[in-house]
Amino acid sequence: MKKLLTFLVSMICVVPCLGQRICAYNPIPIPQEVTLTDAEPFVLDNSVSIVCRGFNAQMRYNADYLQAYLKDVCNLNLHIGTTGSKSIVLIRKNNKKQSNEAYTIKIDKRSVVIEGNGDAGVFYGIQTLCQSIASTQGDVQNEPAVTLPSARITDAPRFKYRGFMLDFSRHFFGKEFVMKQIDAMAHYKLNRLHLHLTDAGGWRLEMKSHPELTQKTAYRTQSNWRQWWDDGKDRQYCDIGTPNAYGGYFTQDDMHEIIDYATKHQITVIPEIEMPGHSEEVLYTRPDLSCTNNYRTTGDFCIGNDAVFDYFTEILKEVSELFPSEYIHIGGDEAGKQAWKTCPKCQERIKKEGLDGVDGLQSWFIHRIEEIVNGMGKKIIGWDEILEGGLTPGATVMSWRGESGGIKAAESGHHVIMTPGNPLYLDMYQDAPPFCPEAQGGYYPLNVIYAYDPIGRIAPEAAHLVDGLQGNLWTERVETEEHVEYMIWPRLLAISEIGWSPTDRKDYDDFHKRALREVARLEADGYHPFDLKNAVGDRREYVIPIKHLALGKKVNYLIPYNSSYVAAGETTLTDGLRGNWIYGDGRWQGFIGRKGCVDVVIDLEQETEIHEVYAYFMQMVGPGVFYPGMVEISISNDGENFETIKHLTYVTNRDEPHGFRDFSWAGNAKARYVRYKANSGATGGWLFTDEIIVK
């Protein structure tokens, strides 16, 4: 009951009096506990001093940060000193039984005391205070003073890892942009920045030991990654200085500056060096390290070649010296493995080590790399494929192929970071796709992300091994800085609150109000977030069931649906429920093979007068989902002899990246059986439909 009362009190909107700005303590992420008291409020004005206790370089930075923020937001000029009759006091303590990110804030008439358990705790207490002050109501211009109601705030994070990954390989974004995102991440208590620095799209980090990596592969011939990648044999990297070259990389000086800036903002920068797959750019410079001597035929390193491990020892040594993070991310995902099956060196390695084929070879490689990394005083993180074949206890698994990898890892005693593609891949649509820039294909709006729980399916005894969660932005279709910000904000706000706040404090309606406020603030600060207030939301057809003559009637599938997209099985096409904006929502049924054929017969159970037959199909060009190239609608009374009442062909327009079309017949007829047939024609690919409607 006490917690409930505390929660209700903290959510009360304090209505400002004329000429005042009154603070309400409702930041993102929402604190663990906020208790308002009856004591007189603290008035924040130019008479207030900022006082540090437990002084060190980071505490000085914390004080400078607070001073600059209040100057910028409130036009207040606060003095930093050792004493003051009215003061904001920053206290650094060291309680080893608490998270070093924990803090308390005590507010009364004479002082605001922020007591943090370490530098991070003080910094996060400042973020809560700053965000609360920025959300005050009243006349900002005429009254710079802010009234802070007397209160006690007690707070600590739910998870120690609250991260964001940005893919720099497909598209490069520079130092200033990274630091701009660090500013916002820190404000919302996100504390891990994972840099995907290497992949087929280009190598993005200067290497003193291998300068050819950036000289030859940091630039390519096209900015559009998809077009460049699909060019196949014409796919080209180009040297630095080539006219019209596209790309870039971080110098080591750049990275030192980013790391230093992130450290001051309590963010750990984690580098990812992709291996053994996704390495076309490396194999372009070192074809001798592949099985085929050709980067276009395989992106996998030759694991039977000892020179590969000499190479990675040099690379990882330099990376480990540059990044203070205790972890190096080694990728480990989506190795093709095909070349290993016929490579004499790889086959000899399998034989010599007694491995179980190419899967065992990949596991052996991960263990060998882990030994190299451990020898440098670091630990590895890898995508969940690194689980295959077993891991040493120090490795951490990042679960991206759903949650199963994370569950398996935790139950095996490994630390886990949950980052399942559904819903934490931020390259997916966050609103109605026809109204959004092109995305990868999924549909994960803010409420879907906010509902995610990293330990929802983890056994209670293994839950302590879940370190946290991470949102990932892959940039195949995200070319500009503005587009990056559109994709990540405000969805990172939801990830922040999931990672920090206790589950009993989460409330989506309240969060949505706070997110609207923060989106406006981000816009005012020069960011380009998604326009949350004007979100379209779910597809209208998805929300409203449809009634029609075939509702609940039996469907005979002459060609089966695909086992990956069964929806509701054999009841899908006549259950009255239509799909949302994407094919993976459990309502769209998928067909592929035989040129993507749909061929079904609906039994209306008796001869029925019909006037319309139609079905909607989806097009999503990126993942290969297309409108049908041919549709044929026919009717019968005996279920054997069918009369065609509509035959149409359609030429797919690939310039329509996402859309919905109905393919229909209208007229007058009588029939018991309705047959609906569609195929993808010359286009190939997937067909998805959600309901065959008979009226």
VEXLUMMI-411489 format. One record per residue (C-alpha): z, x, y. Coordinates in steps of 0.001 Angstrom, whole numbers, plus 500000, padded with zeros to 6 digits. Each point is the difference from the previous one (the first is absolute). Layout:
N
- c3, c1, c2
- Z, X, Y
...
END
This chain:
695
- c3, c1, c2
- 500000, 500000, 500000
- 500823, 502874, 502342
- 496532, 501541, 499437
- 498332, 496682, 500710
- 501908, 499566, 503250
- 499183, 503558, 500991
- 496332, 499357, 499341
- 499975, 496777, 501982
- 501774, 501563, 502953
- 497606, 502920, 500062
- 496995, 497685, 500126
- 501227, 498007, 503005
- 497608, 500295, 502930
- 501968, 500885, 503109
- 498470, 498100, 502897
- 499845, 502249, 503061
- 501471, 499078, 503317
- 497831, 500413, 503069
- 499572, 503669, 500895
- 501397, 501301, 496713
- 498588, 501566, 496885
- 502186, 499221, 497014
- 499595, 501871, 496742
- 499641, 498296, 496598
- 500471, 502168, 496926
- 497034, 499007, 497838
- 497802, 503069, 499486
- 497604, 500842, 497190
- 501304, 500821, 497473
- 502863, 497531, 500271
- 503387, 501787, 499744
- 502396, 499643, 497124
- 502673, 498268, 502079
- 500282, 498929, 503635
- 503261, 498519, 501268
- 500321, 498744, 503571
- 503514, 500078, 501498
- 501748, 498232, 502881
- 500550, 503160, 502050
- 498277, 500517, 503333
- 496415, 501262, 499801
- 498725, 503456, 500897
- 497747, 500148, 503046
- 497384, 502697, 499658
- 498989, 501322, 503410
- 499593, 503291, 501822
- 503740, 500642, 500025
- 499962, 500613, 496236
- 500028, 503500, 498474
- 498689, 501090, 496611
- 502677, 502064, 498246
- 499434, 502136, 496877
- 502706, 500961, 497529
- 499095, 502265, 497103
- 497386, 501763, 502089
- 497018, 501789, 498446
- 496264, 500234, 500662
- 499227, 496690, 498317
- 502833, 498242, 501811
- 498616, 501304, 503272
- 496622, 498598, 498994
- 501641, 496676, 499151
- 501617, 499871, 503433
- 496739, 500956, 501727
- 498179, 497339, 497998
- 502442, 497292, 501089
- 499895, 501148, 503610
- 496185, 499942, 500079
- 499826, 496611, 498270
- 502360, 498342, 502484
- 498059, 501513, 502871
- 496719, 498698, 498624
- 501153, 496525, 498938
- 502735, 499187, 502530
- 499270, 502385, 502875
- 503512, 501389, 499598
- 500915, 503596, 500835
- 502910, 500902, 497746
- 501772, 503343, 500173
- 500678, 501998, 496814
- 503463, 501546, 500125
- 503286, 500493, 498208
- 502031, 497231, 501614
- 499547, 496758, 501890
- 502028, 496955, 501056
- 497241, 497840, 498513
- 498006, 501653, 497271
- 497759, 499817, 496984
- 501722, 502353, 497587
- 498059, 501676, 497186
- 502231, 501213, 497171
- 498810, 501930, 496983
- 502218, 499870, 496939
- 499558, 501231, 496438
- 501187, 497602, 497319
- 498532, 501217, 496716
- 500705, 496658, 498355
- 497620, 498238, 502379
- 496282, 500217, 500605
- 499220, 502500, 502742
- 498002, 497180, 501616
- 502988, 497654, 500319
- 501431, 499172, 503423
- 502296, 497663, 501881
- 499749, 498772, 503585
- 503105, 498776, 501833
- 499492, 498313, 503352
- 502686, 498992, 502464
- 500449, 499934, 503759
- 500423, 503771, 500415
- 497663, 501514, 497423
- 497279, 499808, 497413
- 500987, 502286, 497146
- 497270, 500957, 497520
- 501576, 501771, 497065
- 497467, 501339, 497535
- 500580, 501609, 496651
- 497954, 503071, 500870
- 497181, 500506, 502465
- 497881, 497328, 498322
- 502753, 497387, 500282
- 500376, 500656, 503730
- 496224, 499839, 500467
- 499756, 496665, 498175
- 502918, 498555, 501930
- 498084, 500904, 503166
- 496909, 498195, 498633
- 502012, 496833, 499434
- 501453, 500185, 503508
- 496642, 500757, 501619
- 498153, 497250, 498161
- 502717, 497496, 500831
- 499932, 500952, 503670
- 496212, 499761, 500094
- 500197, 496440, 498645
- 502304, 498784, 502766
- 499191, 496968, 502071
- 500104, 499746, 503759
- 498432, 501396, 503144
- 499169, 503586, 499094
- 498425, 500966, 503286
- 502739, 498783, 502309
- 503009, 500736, 497810
- 499891, 503260, 498032
- 503584, 499569, 498764
- 500412, 498691, 496452
- 502980, 498054, 498697
- 501005, 500946, 496452
- 502297, 497431, 498378
- 503049, 501522, 498385
- 499230, 500559, 496319
- 500313, 502168, 496931
- 496920, 500920, 497992
- 500354, 501585, 496576
- 496839, 501205, 498342
- 498538, 502187, 497254
- 496676, 499990, 498133
- 499444, 498234, 496708
- 497583, 502743, 498844
- 499768, 503656, 500928
- 496168, 500100, 499873
- 498113, 497752, 502432
- 496523, 501342, 500258
- 496442, 499757, 501250
- 496977, 501816, 498621
- 496830, 500580, 502004
- 496766, 501185, 498405
- 498511, 502773, 502160
- 497318, 501077, 497539
- 497563, 497104, 500404
- 500562, 500033, 503754
- 501846, 502563, 502074
- 502457, 499023, 502740
- 501409, 502694, 502234
- 503406, 501380, 500867
- 500639, 497802, 503031
- 499283, 496860, 498002
- 502381, 501066, 497237
- 502765, 500650, 502511
- 499383, 496618, 501600
- 500574, 498327, 496621
- 503136, 502109, 499483
- 501377, 498526, 503232
- 499612, 496452, 498690
- 501082, 500798, 496443
- 503228, 501564, 501236
- 500723, 497045, 502264
- 499953, 497740, 496934
- 501948, 502447, 497792
- 497133, 501011, 497708
- 500761, 503517, 498814
- 497190, 501364, 497798
- 496456, 500821, 501116
- 497734, 500766, 497041
- 496794, 501788, 501026
- 497092, 499640, 497565
- 498316, 503219, 501095
- 497470, 500728, 497272
- 497451, 497912, 498136
- 496242, 499731, 499600
- 499617, 498941, 503641
- 501121, 503411, 501288
- 502766, 502622, 500006
- 502209, 499510, 503079
- 502461, 502912, 500137
- 499320, 503566, 501051
- 500667, 502426, 497145
- 500355, 503672, 500899
- 499480, 500945, 496361
- 496844, 497884, 499652
- 498383, 499529, 503431
- 496785, 498811, 498354
- 501627, 496635, 499271
- 499981, 498940, 503644
- 496998, 502103, 500998
- 497794, 498287, 497428
- 501535, 496583, 499160
- 501993, 498749, 503000
- 496724, 498599, 501355
- 497255, 497893, 498476
- 496647, 498541, 500940
- 501043, 496361, 500585
- 502948, 498231, 501567
- 499620, 496917, 497802
- 501822, 501107, 496873
- 498550, 497282, 497778
- 496408, 500822, 500914
- 500673, 503713, 499624
- 501645, 499514, 496612
- 497317, 497618, 498717
- 497277, 502487, 500895
- 500718, 501701, 496684
- 497730, 503024, 499688
- 499515, 500109, 503755
- 503742, 500087, 500670
- 500588, 503087, 502129
- 502846, 501918, 501609
- 499137, 502210, 502928
- 501400, 503101, 501671
- 502087, 500027, 503146
- 497669, 500026, 502990
- 497189, 498053, 498350
- 498414, 497669, 502606
- 501259, 496392, 499677
- 502490, 500989, 497296
- 502775, 497465, 499416
- 503566, 500851, 499069
- 502786, 502384, 500953
- 503169, 501593, 498690
- 503532, 500965, 500946
- 500571, 503615, 500881
- 503271, 501381, 498750
- 501198, 500080, 503608
- 499176, 496287, 500235
- 501960, 499319, 496851
- 502999, 502032, 501182
- 500022, 497883, 503154
- 499746, 496733, 498036
- 502767, 501036, 497613
- 502296, 501061, 502841
- 499388, 496738, 501852
- 500544, 497949, 496844
- 503213, 501868, 499184
- 501451, 499183, 503407
- 499150, 496367, 499283
- 501698, 500147, 496565
- 496710, 499790, 498111
- 499131, 502249, 497068
- 496320, 500922, 499732
- 498782, 500130, 496388
- 496645, 501704, 499319
- 497705, 498850, 497224
- 497647, 502487, 498347
- 497912, 497959, 497579
- 499487, 501254, 496426
- 498572, 500132, 497348
- 497514, 497312, 501082
- 498721, 498827, 503396
- 499130, 503627, 500740
- 496272, 500040, 500716
- 500548, 501789, 503299
- 501817, 502909, 498322
- 497417, 500261, 497238
- 497267, 500136, 502622
- 501509, 503279, 501196
- 500991, 501177, 496507
- 497543, 498590, 497432
- 501340, 502509, 497458
- 503232, 497983, 499862
- 498228, 496904, 498627
- 498742, 499387, 496476
- 496408, 499454, 501150
- 499628, 502349, 503004
- 498895, 496920, 501967
- 502326, 498031, 502304
- 497687, 496973, 499849
- 500384, 499538, 496250
- 503795, 500270, 499829
- 502910, 500036, 502406
- 502367, 501411, 497379
- 501188, 503579, 499700
- 499306, 501825, 496739
- 503440, 500137, 498437
- 498869, 502467, 497381
- 499292, 502564, 502719
- 502990, 502244, 500803
- 498507, 500729, 503426
- 500853, 496401, 500979
- 503712, 500770, 499767
- 499651, 503241, 501944
- 498236, 497990, 502683
- 502669, 497297, 500163
- 502773, 502577, 500055
- 498504, 501414, 503201
- 499450, 496570, 501561
- 503400, 498590, 499097
- 501826, 503133, 501124
- 498487, 499647, 503448
- 500694, 496258, 500116
- 503603, 500450, 498866
- 500609, 502576, 502735
- 498488, 497752, 502669
- 501794, 496740, 499128
- 503829, 499887, 499869
- 499924, 496834, 497856
- 501689, 500446, 496628
- 497001, 498216, 498469
- 496303, 500762, 499728
- 497821, 497085, 498936
- 497466, 501164, 497409
- 497988, 496788, 499624
- 499250, 499847, 496283
- 498106, 496704, 500104
- 496611, 498830, 498776
- 498774, 503187, 498364
- 496633, 499166, 498430
- 500605, 502248, 496935
- 496408, 499562, 498792
- 498954, 503618, 500529
- 503074, 501190, 498086
- 498694, 498306, 496847
- 497048, 502369, 499722
- 501280, 503061, 501889
- 500506, 502937, 497578
- 502871, 501415, 502073
- 501837, 496670, 500179
- 499480, 499338, 496302
- 501303, 503470, 499203
- 503079, 499292, 502146
- 500601, 496737, 498121
- 499719, 501816, 496682
- 502138, 502977, 501009
- 502836, 497872, 501440
- 499821, 497336, 497279
- 499329, 497228, 502528
- 499061, 496375, 499405
- 496481, 499999, 501430
- 499162, 499840, 503692
- 503035, 497813, 500796
- 502245, 502677, 498562
- 498046, 502593, 501976
- 500782, 498232, 503277
- 503685, 499795, 499090
- 500021, 503709, 499163
- 498405, 500731, 503389
- 502651, 497996, 501881
- 502779, 501878, 498195
- 498379, 503337, 500838
- 499660, 499079, 503680
- 503570, 498723, 500062
- 501203, 503389, 498736
- 498083, 501710, 502809
- 501462, 497643, 502631
- 503532, 500289, 498609
- 499673, 503778, 500111
- 499497, 499684, 503756
- 503236, 498053, 500387
- 498266, 496625, 500317
- 499671, 496834, 497941
- 496936, 497894, 499294
- 499137, 496430, 500813
- 496929, 498517, 498356
- 498242, 496692, 499531
- 501111, 498188, 496865
- 497354, 501610, 497760
- 502201, 503108, 499906
- 502298, 498042, 497672
- 497479, 500259, 497195
- 501301, 502593, 497560
- 503497, 500183, 501474
- 501568, 501706, 503018
- 502842, 502352, 500748
- 503058, 498349, 501611
- 499317, 501344, 503491
- 496650, 498236, 500447
- 499726, 496802, 502029
- 497469, 497299, 499170
- 498155, 497990, 502636
- 499052, 496715, 498326
- 496681, 498683, 501339
- 498328, 498240, 497041
- 502336, 497057, 500274
- 503683, 500401, 499201
- 499761, 500919, 496307
- 499840, 503749, 500666
- 503097, 499806, 502177
- 501872, 497938, 497433
- 499098, 502433, 497229
- 500917, 503010, 502117
- 503398, 498612, 501044
- 500852, 498990, 496461
- 499094, 503560, 498930
- 502423, 501455, 502548
- 497534, 500986, 502727
- 500280, 499266, 503681
- 497456, 497464, 501199
- 498312, 499003, 503236
- 498483, 496543, 499737
- 496598, 499691, 501643
- 498053, 497449, 497938
- 496521, 499217, 501264
- 501039, 496355, 500097
- 501433, 499637, 502616
- 500576, 503464, 501531
- 496405, 501203, 500425
- 499402, 499526, 503709
- 496223, 500392, 499716
- 499887, 496367, 498824
- 499446, 496991, 502241
- 503052, 498686, 501842
- 498370, 496801, 501215
- 496936, 497859, 499364
- 497289, 502567, 499145
- 497182, 498309, 501954
- 502049, 500627, 503155
- 501082, 503581, 499209
- 498309, 503388, 499936
- 498718, 500935, 496551
- 502753, 500938, 497572
- 500239, 501056, 496380
- 500181, 496513, 498550
- 503556, 498755, 499385
- 501915, 497586, 502228
- 503584, 501016, 500738
- 501241, 498308, 503180
- 503344, 500783, 501566
- 501987, 497385, 498076
- 498705, 501283, 496645
- 501061, 503559, 500789
- 503363, 498859, 501371
- 500765, 498145, 496755
- 499642, 503174, 497918
- 503123, 501489, 498380
- 499697, 503570, 498628
- 502625, 499385, 497308
- 499092, 496424, 499195
- 498877, 500815, 496435
- 502034, 503155, 499403
- 502836, 499833, 497459
- 503372, 499999, 501839
- 501124, 503208, 498308
- 496881, 501809, 501273
- 499894, 498522, 503524
- 501761, 503040, 501517
- 496938, 502101, 499117
- 497764, 498019, 502360
- 500031, 502159, 503122
- 498062, 497513, 502097
- 496499, 498856, 500851
- 496886, 501062, 501851
- 497029, 498304, 501633
- 496664, 501751, 499483
- 496919, 499880, 502201
- 496864, 501281, 498299
- 497237, 500430, 502540
- 496710, 499465, 498169
- 499309, 497181, 502459
- 502307, 501049, 502832
- 498173, 502394, 502285
- 501731, 499791, 503381
- 503524, 500497, 501295
- 500016, 496452, 501341
- 499103, 498664, 496566
- 502800, 502023, 498396
- 502562, 498461, 502355
- 498549, 496523, 499424
- 500492, 500415, 496254
- 503533, 501435, 500031
- 501757, 498101, 502805
- 501828, 497657, 499583
- 499942, 500390, 496187
- 502014, 503213, 500242
- 502675, 497941, 501735
- 500383, 497976, 496810
- 500175, 503181, 497920
- 502658, 501296, 502384
- 502203, 496943, 499547
- 499508, 499939, 496209
- 501014, 503637, 499806
- 502976, 499838, 502360
- 501615, 496579, 500122
- 502144, 498384, 497282
- 498291, 497160, 498180
- 502506, 497424, 501239
- 498965, 500766, 503593
- 496299, 499408, 499385
- 498522, 496814, 501429
- 496250, 499802, 500526
- 500017, 497378, 502756
- 502442, 502077, 502024
- 498113, 503198, 499201
- 496723, 498417, 501135
- 501523, 499233, 503407
- 501207, 503577, 500347
- 496647, 501330, 498794
- 498180, 497990, 502683
- 502254, 501641, 502589
- 499352, 503476, 498601
- 496234, 499474, 499805
- 500020, 499192, 503715
- 502046, 503134, 500651
- 497667, 502156, 497923
- 497047, 498656, 501953
- 501762, 500790, 503276
- 500567, 503552, 498731
- 496313, 500571, 499311
- 499800, 499140, 496296
- 497408, 497658, 498488
- 501892, 497788, 497533
- 498644, 496945, 498243
- 500287, 496912, 502231
- 502775, 498298, 498050
- 500471, 497088, 502363
- 496395, 498855, 499439
- 499892, 500508, 496237
- 497786, 497505, 498176
- 502072, 500009, 496822
- 499099, 498655, 496588
- 496649, 498410, 499229
- 500182, 496248, 500641
- 498601, 499179, 496563
- 502755, 502065, 498399
- 502698, 497939, 501669
- 498583, 496518, 499301
- 499290, 498928, 496376
- 496781, 498049, 499479
- 499511, 496787, 498044
- 496652, 499348, 498305
- 498450, 498403, 496902
- 500352, 503106, 497812
- 503680, 500550, 500814
- 501870, 500842, 496802
- 496886, 499664, 497846
- 499204, 502400, 497150
- 497747, 502975, 500722
- 497943, 501612, 497226
- 499188, 503637, 500788
- 496620, 500923, 498525
- 500583, 503510, 501320
- 503647, 501137, 500281
- 501695, 501000, 503225
- 501124, 503601, 500388
- 503393, 500836, 498532
- 501062, 501790, 503203
- 499619, 496864, 502142
- 500958, 497033, 497848
- 501729, 498006, 502767
- 501458, 496937, 498204
- 497734, 500465, 496996
- 497918, 497063, 498768
- 501571, 497570, 502481
- 499089, 502100, 503058
- 496747, 498360, 501018
- 501299, 496421, 499939
- 503657, 500327, 501061
- 499444, 499013, 503631
- 501300, 503343, 501256
- 497705, 502225, 502006
- 500285, 503662, 500810
- 501210, 501927, 502990
- 498167, 502776, 501809
- 499814, 502440, 497065
- 499024, 499899, 496357
- 503298, 501366, 498660
- 502214, 497103, 501068
- 500152, 498314, 496589
- 497690, 497111, 500859
- 496581, 501652, 500077
- 498478, 500439, 496562
- 497828, 503065, 499469
- 496776, 500454, 498066
- 498085, 503194, 499312
- 497571, 501154, 497343
- 496698, 498353, 499128
- 499269, 500408, 503682
- 503234, 498240, 500946
- 499418, 496641, 498353
- 501953, 496815, 500514
- 498930, 497405, 497419
- 502368, 497077, 499489
- 499792, 496369, 498948
- 502458, 497423, 501365
- 500679, 496878, 497937
- 500694, 497032, 502301
- 500963, 498038, 496829
- 497695, 497096, 500782
- 496740, 499344, 501764
- 500809, 500223, 503692
- 498088, 499365, 503199
- 499860, 503272, 501917
- 498661, 500908, 503420
- 501005, 503604, 500550
- 500690, 503169, 497979
- 500962, 503266, 501620
- 501968, 503202, 499603
- 501028, 502645, 502489
- 499311, 503653, 499331
- 501426, 503014, 501766
- 498218, 503077, 501272
- 501863, 503271, 500548
- 497437, 502783, 500096
- 502412, 502951, 499876
- 501346, 499395, 496475
- 496675, 498588, 498747
- 500635, 496244, 500210
- 496874, 498029, 500939
- 498656, 496515, 500437
- 497915, 498831, 497036
- 496308, 500831, 499974
- 499228, 496843, 498002
- 501754, 496667, 499547
- 498939, 497242, 497633
- 501739, 496616, 499799
- 499123, 497607, 497196
- 501331, 496770, 498468
- 500104, 498340, 496591
- 501383, 496954, 498228
- 500102, 501490, 496493
- 501087, 503557, 500791
- 496897, 501372, 498278
- 496997, 499115, 502126
- 500368, 500932, 503664
- 497863, 499058, 502951
- 499856, 502480, 502869
- 500762, 498306, 503304
- 500222, 503132, 502136
- 498609, 503507, 499691
- 500304, 502426, 502855
- 499714, 503707, 500593
- 501753, 502018, 502644
- 499365, 503486, 501332
- 503333, 501663, 500717
- 500482, 501310, 503518
- 502111, 503139, 499698
- 500592, 499947, 503760
- 502459, 497159, 499391
- 502960, 502091, 498783
- 502212, 497008, 499231
- 499347, 496301, 499871
- 499977, 496707, 498103
- 497051, 497744, 499200
- 499674, 496797, 498039
- 497031, 499611, 497662
- 499455, 496296, 499503
- 497974, 496988, 498992
- 500121, 496619, 501752
- 498326, 496763, 498907
- 500469, 497087, 497607
- 500389, 500368, 496252
- 501966, 498828, 496966
- 501317, 502378, 497362
- 502912, 500831, 497739
- 499427, 503763, 499921
- 499384, 502319, 502932
- 498773, 503537, 499346
- 500364, 502618, 502733
- 498281, 503326, 499527
- 499861, 502972, 502383
- 499111, 503646, 499708
- 500005, 502919, 502350
- 496297, 500696, 499588
- 498633, 503364, 501063
- 503146, 500801, 501968
- 502233, 500380, 496974
- 503739, 500238, 500526
- 502706, 497344, 499818
- 499907, 496249, 500477
- 503175, 498157, 500984
- 500407, 496238, 500254
- 503116, 497859, 500219
- 499051, 496353, 499346
- 496975, 497961, 498945
- 500218, 496802, 501993
- 498345, 496763, 498903
- 499934, 497007, 502331
END
